[in-house]
């Protein structure tokens, strides 16, 4: 049930782009515009749900198949791996520039819209490349950098904006519902694109199918942008302009528990990405999987993680975030190396389901550790620093893995070597986890936040990039009610 306290909007807006008047905050009962304010709030929340579906469609249709497209146009296995990893550094760097851009624009919403448009336009060169049947390695890396840079740069601004837009009493329910809608859209896009590619490939028209898929993905992002533009930006969001100094943040966290946590997570990321980007080339080049087989393996890990997430929330409630992180950290360690056991499809399917389950524990564990062990006044800076460290180690790990793969001649043995080394790195990273101080997570102190759920992240044994809210004062709920949202 929603609380009786209802949040309303200011009666007048200063921004010229908004024309419908709002009512003052927390005063429904004394204002004649109560019903209008309720209607406008409902409209914004519905738009937010639909926007999550549109964004999920883009992820399922476009982002997931970028490495496969690189292989389809003949760019080679190493390029296909790097295109899913190296460009993410652009996102980490752009996140550090976002505070400056937001202050210049005077609005979180405007920055989100600019980035959303840039991300939608990044599909244009991919469509043209699919239609002509070719693109250079440098070209696809630049396009991917534009996609990830504009996409990840929206994270802090969107989270702050939504924190002021969505009323506290309905925030948990809103993000939980948005999660389900987004996850369904991701899965629908993933399956639809895979089936289309499977059919088109049998007709010798795979690249043409990629053009249609990327067009649909771009339209999904434009739809997302249109829905974002319809949502109101409270004055509070425009007045909470961020300020960040990486040097100051580093000096604050390097001797604290949060610094040790970031170090562990960065080490895991580097170890994972040593092999993670190269699972797709391995499956297509050496296992000769069809597009339909590829979709099934991705969906298996994705669904396993989604289905078991609430169960991991219950584990966190009973044991705490630190133990959950240990469960996840130990669980993900052997998953990569287990690919050497067999290339039987059903074994890989089982392995993917296990991977989704243990990655769910790991992701929820570090997610809760962030918000239970890091003081609120340090959280924005630490998360921004984490995102930069995360993407940096992602690139370093994938580059080193690519160099080793190249040196060994991109043979099946070379791929399996990468997978084993990745598992060894994850085991060694656990030594860093021992240095992270434990924190007690009580059920009443676990906040509902958003995590970017991406199928290529859950599958192929690679973690997600979290989109963690940088605002404070979130509602607190029982651990078992934690969800993820794209």
Phi, psi and omega per residue, in radians:
X1 nan 2.463 3.131
X2 -1.453 2.450 -3.135
X3 -1.061 2.711 3.127
X4 -1.250 -0.388 3.120
X5 -1.307 2.096 -3.074
X6 -2.037 2.382 -3.140
X7 -1.638 2.282 3.138
X8 -2.060 3.035 -3.050
X9 -1.821 2.887 3.087
X10 -1.069 2.669 -3.077
X11 -1.275 -0.468 -3.108
X12 -2.313 2.570 3.121
X13 -2.047 2.483 -3.112
X14 -1.572 -0.452 -3.105
X15 -1.239 2.286 -3.070
X16 -1.183 -0.301 -3.093
X17 -1.365 -0.179 -3.135
X18 -1.916 2.350 -3.066
X19 -2.131 -0.396 -3.093
X20 -1.433 2.154 -3.104
X21 -1.188 2.624 3.093
X22 -2.061 2.939 -3.115
X23 -1.788 2.715 -3.068
X24 -1.114 2.730 -3.036
X25 -1.206 2.414 3.029
X26 0.998 0.702 3.136
X27 -2.546 0.759 -3.124
X28 -0.986 -0.793 -2.927
X29 -1.178 -0.318 -3.067
X30 -1.907 0.094 -3.097
X31 -2.067 2.436 3.139
X32 -1.231 -0.301 -3.111
X33 -1.591 0.422 -3.069
X34 -1.023 -0.866 -3.093
X35 -1.124 -0.674 3.112
X36 -1.098 -0.743 -3.137
X37 -1.122 -0.734 3.102
X38 -1.066 -0.731 -3.123
X39 -1.132 -0.734 -3.136
X40 -1.194 -0.631 3.084
X41 -1.129 -0.789 3.102
X42 -1.038 -0.708 3.129
X43 -1.076 -0.753 3.138
X44 -1.129 -0.717 -3.118
X45 -1.198 -0.677 3.079
X46 -1.124 -0.744 3.093
X47 -1.052 -0.645 3.103
X48 -1.133 -0.692 3.089
X49 -1.127 -0.804 -3.137
X50 -1.145 -0.622 3.105
X51 -1.111 -0.664 3.082
X52 -1.088 -0.654 3.100
X53 -1.160 -0.750 3.138
X54 -1.119 -0.741 3.111
X55 -1.114 -0.748 3.105
X56 -1.059 -0.665 3.084
X57 -1.067 -0.717 3.108
X58 -1.081 -0.773 -3.120
X59 -1.110 -0.834 -3.115
X60 -1.138 -0.658 -3.089
X61 -1.430 -0.801 -2.950
X62 -1.774 -1.062 -3.030
X63 -1.003 -0.718 -3.057
X64 -1.095 -0.546 -2.999
X65 -1.782 0.184 -3.134
X66 -1.119 -0.813 3.076
X67 -1.058 -0.684 3.126
X68 -1.117 -0.630 3.101
X69 -1.145 -0.708 3.106
X70 -1.018 -0.695 3.088
X71 -1.197 -0.678 -3.081
X72 -1.129 -0.556 3.140
X73 -1.656 0.209 2.987
X74 1.386 0.514 -3.108
X75 -1.495 -0.156 3.058
X76 1.691 2.873 -3.020
X77 -1.250 -0.692 -3.111
X78 -1.199 -0.743 3.091
X79 -1.077 -0.715 3.118
X80 -1.069 -0.602 3.088
X81 -1.284 -0.753 -3.099
X82 -1.187 -0.527 -3.088
X83 -1.179 -0.340 3.120
X84 -1.679 0.124 -3.060
X85 -2.416 -1.022 -3.045
X86 -0.986 -0.761 -3.118
X87 -1.080 -0.303 -3.127
X88 -1.156 -0.354 3.082
X89 -1.072 -0.555 3.087
X90 -1.075 -0.637 3.104
X91 -1.175 -0.735 3.111
X92 -1.092 -0.688 3.135
X93 -1.240 -0.707 -3.127
X94 -1.159 -0.505 3.097
X95 -1.111 -0.585 3.117
X96 -1.278 -0.378 3.113
X97 -1.580 -0.252 -3.090
X98 -0.982 -0.744 -3.141
X99 -0.998 -0.672 3.119
X100 -1.138 -0.804 -3.123
X101 -1.106 -0.694 -3.129
X102 -1.133 -0.727 3.118
X103 -1.148 -0.670 3.123
X104 -1.139 -0.734 -3.128
X105 -1.374 -0.327 -3.131
X106 1.217 0.389 -3.065
X107 -2.898 2.312 2.993
X108 -1.174 -0.703 -3.091
X109 -1.078 -0.778 -3.117
X110 -1.070 -0.710 3.122
X111 -1.141 -0.705 3.101
X112 -1.071 -0.746 -3.136
X113 -1.162 -0.707 3.100
X114 -1.062 -0.805 -3.134
X115 -1.174 -0.672 3.124
X116 -1.098 -0.717 3.100
X117 -1.120 -0.764 3.111
X118 -1.061 -0.683 3.126
X119 -1.176 -0.696 3.100
X120 -1.095 -0.746 -3.119
X121 -1.206 -0.368 3.137
X122 -1.142 -0.299 3.097
X123 -1.382 -0.303 -3.092
X124 -1.039 -0.922 3.119
X125 -1.102 -0.488 3.085
X126 -1.204 -0.671 3.095
X127 -1.114 -0.790 3.133
X128 -1.108 -0.702 3.126
X129 -1.127 -0.695 3.119
X130 -1.159 -0.622 3.141
X131 -1.245 -0.619 -3.134
X132 -1.564 -0.271 3.088
X133 1.490 0.254 -3.131
X134 -2.879 2.660 3.053
X135 -2.788 2.580 -3.135
X136 -1.330 2.835 3.097
X137 -1.095 -0.753 3.113
X138 -1.110 -0.657 -3.124
X139 -1.113 -0.802 -3.110
X140 -1.232 -0.546 3.082
X141 -1.181 -0.669 3.102
X142 -1.162 -0.732 3.119
X143 -1.099 -0.779 3.131
X144 -1.114 -0.633 3.093
X145 -1.121 -0.699 3.096
X146 -1.141 -0.709 3.130
X147 -1.080 -0.920 -3.083
X148 -1.250 -0.643 -3.140
X149 -1.070 -0.861 -3.134
X150 -1.233 -0.566 -3.125
X151 -1.232 -0.866 -3.090
X152 -1.277 -0.458 -3.141
X153 -1.170 -0.338 3.129
X154 -1.340 -0.326 -2.986
X155 -0.915 -1.078 -3.106
X156 -1.038 -0.736 -3.106
X157 -1.157 -0.779 -3.130
X158 -1.104 -0.748 -3.118
X159 -1.114 -0.738 3.099
X160 -1.127 -0.767 3.128
X161 -1.057 -0.863 -3.127
X162 -1.122 -0.541 3.122
X163 -1.122 -0.502 3.105
X164 -1.638 -0.328 -3.109
X165 -1.501 -0.799 -3.044
X166 -1.456 2.105 -3.120
X167 -1.061 2.500 -3.111
X168 -0.933 -0.763 -3.083
X169 -1.102 -0.443 -3.084
X170 -1.932 0.089 -3.008
X171 -1.121 -0.785 -3.125
X172 -1.073 -0.810 -3.134
X173 -1.155 -0.668 -3.134
X174 -1.058 -0.874 -3.085
X175 -1.244 -0.541 3.078
X176 -1.143 -0.769 3.111
X177 -1.169 -0.690 3.125
X178 -1.103 -0.600 3.090
X179 -1.039 -0.893 -3.079
X180 -1.088 -0.750 3.134
X181 -1.098 -0.788 -3.115
X182 -1.135 -0.756 -3.120
X183 -1.132 -0.676 3.092
X184 -1.118 -0.730 -3.129
X185 -1.151 -0.706 3.097
X186 -1.059 -0.846 -3.111
X187 -1.121 -0.722 3.129
X188 -1.096 -0.779 3.116
X189 -1.125 -0.713 3.136
X190 -1.062 -0.843 -3.098
X191 -1.226 -0.745 -3.129
X192 -1.068 -0.795 -3.140
X193 -1.144 -0.710 3.135
X194 -1.101 -0.746 3.120
X195 -1.137 -0.710 3.116
X196 -1.110 -0.762 3.134
X197 -1.144 -0.676 3.118
X198 -1.060 -0.788 3.140
X199 -1.201 -0.780 -3.116
X200 -1.144 -0.644 -3.137
X201 -1.123 -0.631 3.109
X202 -1.174 -0.369 3.112
X203 -1.731 0.046 -3.125
X204 1.286 0.484 -3.081
X205 -2.199 0.623 -3.054
X206 -1.096 -0.748 -3.104
X207 -1.150 -0.623 3.082
X208 -1.121 -0.650 3.104
X209 -1.140 -0.645 3.090
X210 -1.068 -0.656 3.110
X211 -1.054 -0.767 3.122
X212 -1.160 -0.666 3.133
X213 -1.138 -0.803 -3.131
X214 -1.175 -0.589 3.068
X215 -1.110 -0.779 3.120
X216 -1.107 -0.683 3.130
X217 -1.126 -0.750 3.105
X218 -1.098 -0.701 3.114
X219 -1.157 -0.611 3.070
X220 -1.077 -0.737 -3.140
X221 -1.218 -0.618 3.062
X222 -1.137 -0.665 3.064
X223 -1.109 -0.738 3.075
X224 -1.023 -0.765 3.132
X225 -1.089 -0.746 3.126
X226 -1.077 -0.693 3.121
X227 -1.223 -0.622 3.063
X228 -1.102 -0.683 -3.116
X229 -1.142 -0.404 -3.123
X230 -1.444 -0.226 -3.085
X231 -1.548 2.485 -3.054
X232 -1.307 2.513 3.010
X233 -1.942 1.923 3.131
X234 -1.092 2.707 3.107
X235 -1.031 -0.577 -3.136
X236 -1.019 -0.705 3.141
X237 -1.115 -0.642 -3.108
X238 -1.326 -0.348 -3.112
X239 -1.637 -0.269 3.132
X240 -1.634 1.124 -3.132
X241 -1.311 2.307 -3.029
X242 -1.327 2.689 3.042
X243 -2.414 2.329 -3.017
X244 -2.591 2.393 3.005
X245 -2.280 1.958 -3.104
X246 -1.046 -0.684 3.124
X247 -1.060 -0.744 -3.139
X248 -1.185 -0.705 3.115
X249 -1.093 -0.758 -3.128
X250 -1.083 -0.738 -3.142
X251 -1.124 -0.494 -3.126
X252 -1.361 -0.593 -2.959
X253 -1.828 -0.204 -2.978
X254 -1.168 -0.419 3.134
X255 -1.898 0.235 -3.084
X256 -1.948 3.010 3.100
X257 -1.081 -0.603 -3.139
X258 -1.142 -0.624 3.098
X259 -1.134 -0.688 3.110
X260 -1.178 -0.634 3.104
X261 -1.127 -0.790 3.114
X262 -1.068 -0.700 3.139
X263 -1.088 -0.759 3.118
X264 -1.111 -0.833 -3.113
X265 -1.082 -0.672 3.120
X266 -1.159 -0.680 3.123
X267 -1.127 -0.738 3.089
X268 -1.072 -0.759 -3.127
X269 -1.048 -0.784 3.123
X270 -1.080 -0.732 3.131
X271 -1.141 -0.728 -3.134
X272 -1.134 -0.800 -3.069
X273 -1.316 -0.155 3.001
X274 -1.020 -0.559 -3.123
X275 -2.095 -0.512 -2.973
X276 -0.857 -0.853 -3.083
X277 -1.171 -0.201 -3.005
X278 -1.802 0.096 3.045
X279 -1.192 -0.713 -3.139
X280 -1.085 -0.902 3.079
X281 -1.013 -0.659 -3.138
X282 -1.097 -0.753 -3.104
X283 -1.157 -0.738 -3.106
X284 -1.373 -0.702 -3.022
X285 -1.387 -0.729 -3.003
X286 -1.935 -0.531 3.085
X287 -1.564 -0.226 3.097
X288 0.961 0.732 3.105
X289 -1.274 2.605 3.037
X290 -1.428 2.943 3.083
X291 -1.069 -0.598 3.137
X292 -1.184 -0.733 3.070
X293 -1.053 -0.736 -3.141
X294 -1.039 -0.789 3.134
X295 -1.102 -0.740 -3.119
X296 -1.076 -0.735 -3.135
X297 -1.165 -0.739 3.110
X298 -1.114 -0.812 -3.093
X299 -1.123 -0.566 -3.124
X300 -1.080 -0.827 3.125
X301 -1.182 -0.712 -3.108
X302 -1.089 -0.844 -3.117
X303 -1.184 -0.664 3.131
X304 -1.067 -0.707 -3.138
X305 -1.205 -0.764 -3.123
X306 -1.101 -0.775 -3.057
X307 -1.172 -0.637 -3.045
X308 -1.614 -0.025 -3.036
X309 -1.094 -0.774 -3.129
X310 -1.156 -0.542 3.075
X311 -1.149 -0.702 3.062
X312 -1.132 -0.557 3.052
X313 -1.075 -0.674 3.091
X314 -1.166 -0.643 3.087
X315 -1.108 -0.738 3.102
X316 -1.080 -0.638 3.121
X317 -1.093 -0.688 -3.090
X318 -1.474 -0.703 -2.980
X319 -1.876 -0.378 -3.101
X320 1.745 2.810 -3.063
X321 -1.179 -0.643 -3.083
X322 -1.119 -0.774 3.122
X323 -1.171 -0.633 3.092
X324 -1.111 -0.694 3.104
X325 -1.129 -0.668 3.066
X326 -1.115 -0.718 3.101
X327 -1.049 -0.827 3.138
X328 -1.159 -0.752 -3.121
X329 -1.078 -0.719 3.089
X330 -1.245 -0.667 -3.097
X331 -1.142 -0.666 -3.092
X332 -1.372 -0.276 -3.041
X333 -1.020 -0.876 -3.059
X334 -1.503 -0.146 -2.977
X335 -1.017 -0.760 -3.113
X336 -1.117 -0.787 -3.105
X337 -1.161 -0.444 -3.110
X338 -1.177 -0.195 3.057
X339 -1.171 -0.300 -3.139
X340 -1.407 -0.232 -3.069
X341 -1.135 -0.816 -3.086
X342 -2.810 2.684 3.021
X343 -1.862 0.264 3.056
X344 -1.105 2.354 -3.035
X345 -1.058 -0.697 -3.092
X346 -1.240 -0.547 3.023
X347 -1.136 -0.768 3.128
X348 -1.128 -0.618 3.116
X349 -1.123 -0.791 3.090
X350 -1.091 -0.733 -3.125
X351 -1.115 -0.675 3.107
X352 -1.136 -0.695 3.096
X353 -1.111 -0.743 3.093
X354 -1.099 -0.732 3.132
X355 -1.037 -0.764 3.121
X356 -1.061 -0.691 -3.115
X357 -1.159 -0.870 -3.078
X358 -1.257 -0.570 3.069
X359 -1.168 -0.555 3.063
X360 -1.072 -0.720 3.105
X361 -1.137 -0.780 -3.120
X362 -1.092 -0.832 -3.075
X363 -1.143 -0.763 3.122
X364 -1.186 -0.616 3.126
X365 -1.096 -0.872 -3.127
X366 -1.272 -0.488 3.076
X367 -1.069 -0.827 3.132
X368 -1.221 -0.624 3.113
X369 -1.051 -0.683 3.105
X370 -1.002 -0.847 -2.977
X371 -1.574 -0.077 3.067
X372 -1.913 -0.311 -3.079
X373 -1.948 -0.244 -3.102
X374 -1.808 2.168 3.114
X375 -1.008 2.554 -3.071
X376 -1.032 -0.618 -3.097
X377 -1.292 -0.215 3.107
X378 -1.822 -0.162 -2.891
X379 -1.112 -0.789 -3.104
X380 -1.053 -0.828 -3.127
X381 -1.127 -0.747 -3.121
X382 -1.129 -0.733 -3.129
X383 -1.151 -0.694 3.103
X384 -1.133 -0.732 3.095
X385 -1.116 -0.700 3.111
X386 -1.076 -0.790 -3.127
X387 -1.044 -0.703 3.108
X388 -1.169 -0.797 3.113
X389 -1.113 -0.651 -3.129
X390 -1.083 -0.880 -3.116
X391 -1.233 -0.561 3.116
X392 -1.142 -0.836 3.125
X393 -1.204 -0.518 3.047
X394 -1.000 -0.850 -3.110
X395 -1.191 -0.760 -3.138
X396 -1.065 -0.821 -3.132
X397 -1.072 -0.810 -3.116
X398 -1.172 -0.613 3.120
X399 -1.175 -0.779 3.098
X400 -1.106 -0.703 3.089
X401 -1.103 -0.716 3.107
X402 -1.124 -0.669 3.113
X403 -1.133 -0.742 3.106
X404 -1.138 -0.721 3.133
X405 -1.081 -0.736 3.128
X406 -1.140 -0.755 -3.114
X407 -1.115 -0.548 -3.116
X408 -1.597 0.016 3.029
X409 1.515 0.323 3.122
X410 0.843 0.743 3.084
X411 -1.581 2.900 3.069
X412 -0.977 -0.683 3.120
X413 -1.100 -0.604 3.128
X414 -1.154 -0.752 3.108
X415 -1.080 -0.808 -3.113
X416 -1.136 -0.558 3.055
X417 -1.096 -0.758 3.080
X418 -1.005 -0.761 -3.090
X419 -1.119 -0.711 -3.141
X420 -1.199 -0.783 3.131
X421 -1.058 -0.660 3.108
X422 -1.063 -0.762 3.116
X423 -1.119 -0.701 3.112
X424 -1.071 -0.728 3.115
X425 -1.075 -0.642 3.140
X426 -1.210 -0.632 3.086
X427 -1.138 -0.777 3.128
X428 -1.106 -0.584 3.136
X429 -1.107 -0.452 3.118
X430 -1.073 -0.432 3.072
X431 -1.101 -0.568 3.084
X432 -1.296 -0.564 3.137
X433 -1.131 -0.513 3.119
X434 -1.103 -0.402 -3.106
X435 -1.531 -0.135 -3.139
X436 -1.420 2.162 -3.140
X437 -1.142 2.485 3.141
X438 -1.286 2.694 3.085
X439 -2.392 2.461 -3.122
X440 -1.522 2.080 3.115
X441 -1.815 2.009 3.092
X442 -1.712 2.631 -3.037
X443 -1.020 -0.560 -3.101
X444 -1.406 -0.020 -3.078
X445 -2.094 0.333 3.106
X446 -1.760 2.030 -3.057
X447 -1.485 2.636 3.050
X448 -1.489 2.102 3.138
X449 -2.292 3.141 3.136
X450 -1.942 2.443 3.051
X451 -2.201 2.369 3.133
X452 -1.335 1.862 -3.137
X453 -1.579 2.043 -3.118
X454 -2.185 2.295 -3.063
X455 -1.108 -0.647 3.129
X456 -1.222 -0.329 3.117
X457 -1.426 -0.799 3.133
X458 -1.162 -0.632 -3.108
X459 -1.653 3.070 -3.114
X460 0.933 0.431 2.957
X461 1.068 0.754 3.109
X462 -2.286 2.467 -3.081
X463 -1.399 2.946 -3.140
X464 -1.455 2.866 2.896
X465 -1.744 1.962 -3.082
X466 -1.317 2.488 2.995
X467 -1.839 1.581 -2.973
X468 -1.707 2.242 -3.124
X469 -1.032 2.465 -3.135
X470 -1.845 0.136 3.078
X471 -1.630 2.822 -3.121
X472 -1.900 3.110 3.063
X473 1.308 0.591 3.126
X474 -1.271 2.734 3.049
X475 -1.198 2.681 -3.122
X476 -1.969 2.377 -3.088
X477 -2.442 3.070 3.114
X478 -1.184 2.579 -3.079
X479 -1.026 -0.632 -3.055
X480 -1.174 -0.187 -3.109
X481 -1.708 0.153 -3.120
X482 -1.272 2.378 3.133
X483 -2.252 3.052 3.006
X484 -2.118 2.682 -3.132
X485 -2.461 2.506 3.137
X486 -1.352 nan nan
